[in-house]
Amino acid sequence: MCEALRELMKEEIEEELKKNREQGIEQGRINQLIDLVMQNLLPIETAAQCAKMTLDEFKVAMEKKEN
């Protein structure tokens, strides 16, 4: 029964893993942009644009990372 349940849920589990992986990659990308801004290597406006975020959204992300 356990194997049958695994088979039924296999697709859902794979989709969830894919989604989590993509979210992790995106968060890592945002963290890199934040690091570049904090090192004064990239203007915050450019970083926000690269992250596809508004300036205010990017500032909030920076605050969260600093804490």
N, C-alpha and C positions, 0 to 999 in steps of 0.2 A: 504494500500500500504506500509506503513511504516513497518508493521509486516512482510510482504512478503520480503521486502528488508533485514530486520534483519535476517530472516531465511536463505536467500541466502548467506549472509555474515557471518553467525554464525561460520562456519568452519574456514574461513580465520581469523576471530577475535580470535578464540580459539588458532589457530596456532601461531598467533602473540603474544598473551599473554604468551603462553608456551615458546616461544623463548625469550621474554623479561625476564621472570622469570629465565630461565636458565642462561642468560647473567648476571643478578643481582647476582645470586648465585656464579658464577665464579668470578665476580668482588669482591665480599665479600671475597672469598677465597684468592685472590691475595692480597687484603688489609690486611688480617690476616698475610700472609707471610711477607709482607712489615713491618708490626708492629713488628714481631718477629726479623727481621733483624735489624731494628732500635733500638731494645732493646738489641742487641748483644746476642740474645738467639739462633739464627740460622744463619749459614754462608750464605752469599748472593748466593753462587754457588748452595747450596742445595735448597734454596728457588726458584731460577730460574728453577732448574730441576723439583721441585714439581709443579711449575706453568706451566710446559711444554713450557718454554720460553728460548730463549738464554739469556746469561748474559747481553748483551747489551739491549735487549728488557726489561728485568726486571729492569735494571737501569733507563730506560726511564719511566717505570711505577712508579718507586719510585719518580722520579723527578716530575711527574704529581701530585702525591698524596701530595707531600710536598708543592705544590703551591696552 
